[in-house]
Amino acid sequence: MRSIALAAVLFAAASPIFADASESNAVSTDGIERVEPPSWWLGFEHAELQLLVYGPDIGRYRAAVDYPGVSVARTIGVESPNYLFVYLELTDEARPGEFDIEFDDGSTQRTYRYGLEQRSADPERTRGFSAADVIYLITPDRFANGDPGNDTVDGYADLPDRSEAYGRHGGDLAGIESNLDYVADMGFTALWLNPVLENAMPEASYHGYAITDFYKVDPRYGGNADYLRLADAARERGIGLIMDQIENHAGSGHWWLDDLPASDWINFDNRYAPTNHARTTNQDPYASGYDKEQHASGWFAPTMPDLNQRNPLLADYLIQNSIWWIEYLGLAGIRQDTYPYPDKHYMAEWTRRIMAEYPQFNIVGEEWSHNPNVTSYWQAGKQNHDGYVSHLPSVFDFPLQAALSDTLTAPEPPWGSVWTPVYETLGMDFLYPDPFALVVFPDNHDMSRIYTQVNEDFDRYRMALVFYATVRGTPQFFYGTEVLMSHPGTDSHGVIRSDFPGGFDGDSKNAFTGKGLDRQERAAQALLKRLLNWRKSSTVVHSGQFMHYAPDGHSYVYFRYDDNDSVMVAFNRDDETVTLDTARYAERLEGFRTARDVLTGQRYALDTPLELGPDSVLLLELVR
C-alpha cells in the first residue's frame, strides 16, 4: 500500500495535474485558471469523467482530446462564460499518462495538460471501518500543533489566538501524525477528523464546515501531501482514516461565489433563507411542499450557502469530489455531515455511486434525531413507506446516545427503571436493516462532553465507557474523553472543542506522556486504554449477537455472544449494592462455570448470585 502512495507522489512531482491541489489550482495554464478534479484514475465502473474548467470566456470554446481511449463525450456551457464542463469518456483502451486537452473557439487555442493514473488494485486500501473498529474523533485545530510555521498564512484573515474559544489555535495534520503512536497505543483503529479542507473565512474558521475549496487542504493544516502522508502513516499503524465531508453547503468565501456557474448553483438564488430544520418532512406523509423545500433548500447559516444538488452539473461535481478523496487518500470511510439536509434523491445517488466503486467501503450519515423511526429511514436496505431507497451503510445512533445520557443523569423515575430508556431504545432495533452497523458514541464535537453530561461523576463516566465499548455497533470517542476533558457551566462549541492537553507549547498537562495529569485523569486514560485494547481481540464484541434482560430496579444486564464465547455486562445505577440472581440468566450462562472481570481480573462463580456495588459495572468474560 505504501508503494502505491509513493508512486502517486513521485508521479505528482513530474506533473502539475497530480501536484498538491493547493498549488495546481492557483496557477493559470494558458488562460485556464482551474480544472477540477485536478487528476483522475482509470479503472472505475463509471467510465465518464466531468471536468470543471474555469478561465476567462472558456465557455465559448470547444474541447478536443487526442489520446488513446479518451474522447470528449460532450461539453456544456453555463450562464457564466468563464466555465466549461467537459465530459470525457474513458474506455478500457486508456492507459495511465498525460495528455493535452485542446480548447478552440475558432480563432484562438488554449491547451491544458491533464493526467490519468491507474486506481489502486488493493481492496484493503479502501476497506471501510466496521464494528471491529473504534473511532477516535479529532478537531484538528485543537489537537496538536506539529508545525507552528503554518499557524499564520498570508491571505488568510482568521489569525491564531488560543485565548479565543472560536479562534484558530494552531493544531494541524503534522501534529496528528506525530501523535499517531499515542492513538494506536490507546487502542483506536480508525480516525475521524473534522474537515481539514480550506476554510478561507474571516472568523471562526477552525471547525472546518465552511469549505471554500473542495480540492484543497487548508494551508494552516498543511497541504494535500500532508493529508496523504497522514493517511499512509495511520494505515501503517492499523488505523483507517475517515473523512468528514459536506454535500449540503459550502462556505461563503468559496471562489464560486465570486462568479457562480449558474443562477441555480446556490439555493434561493444565492440569498440567505434559513432552513426550518424540519427533518421529519423527509418521511412525513402530511408535510407541505413549502416545508419540504424550506428544509432541503434552506441555508444552515448565513455563512454557509446551500448547494443545489438538483443541478446535474453540481451533482456530478460533488460525487466525483468524494470519489477523488477516497482514491487519493485510501480512505476507510466518510462521515457525511447533515445527511438529511441536501436533496435526498441526490444523496441516494451519491451513496450508490460510491458504494458501486468501493463495495467494501463505509459511510456514516449524521441524522441528529432521538427517534429511531427517523434515523432508520436513511440506512441501506430499509423498506420505507414512501418507496425511498437509500444506499447509506450506517447512521449515527443519536437515539441511543440520548437514552444513555438520560439513564446516567435522570433522577429516579416514579415507576419503572432508570435503564428503561436504554432498554426500550435498543428494543427498537427492528427498525434498522442492520443495527450492528450503526456508530455509537457518548458525545461528539457538537454536544456536551460525556464527563460534563454525567456532572463529572467518575462512576457514571466509567459506565458510559464500558457501555459504548461493548454494545452493538462501532464505538466512537471524542478526543480528550480519555482524560476527562470537561466544560461545566457552558455549552459553547468553542469550549467543548478545547485544546488537547500536551498538544501545544506551554501546556501544563500532557496527556500524551501523562505529565501533569491528576490521579483521576490517569485512571480514566488507563481505563479506556484497557477497554479498547481488550476489545481489539474480542471478536464476540465485534460480531457476536446481542441479548439483554429487562431492567430490574436500577440494574441492567446484556450479553454479547456467539457459538464459542460470551461476555456479560451488568450495570448498577444505584447508591446501594444490588444482588443479581444468576438463575435469571440461565439461557445465556449455560455451559459456563466462572467469569473473569476484564477490568479488574477478579474471578466470579456463576452458580451463585453476583453482587454489584453502588454505581458500578461488571464486564465479565465467561469461562467454561
Summary of the structure (lengths in Angstrom):
residues: 624
radius of gyration: 25.8
end to end distance: 41.5
largest distance: 92.7
contacts: 2105
relative contact order: 0.09
helix: 31%
strand: 24%
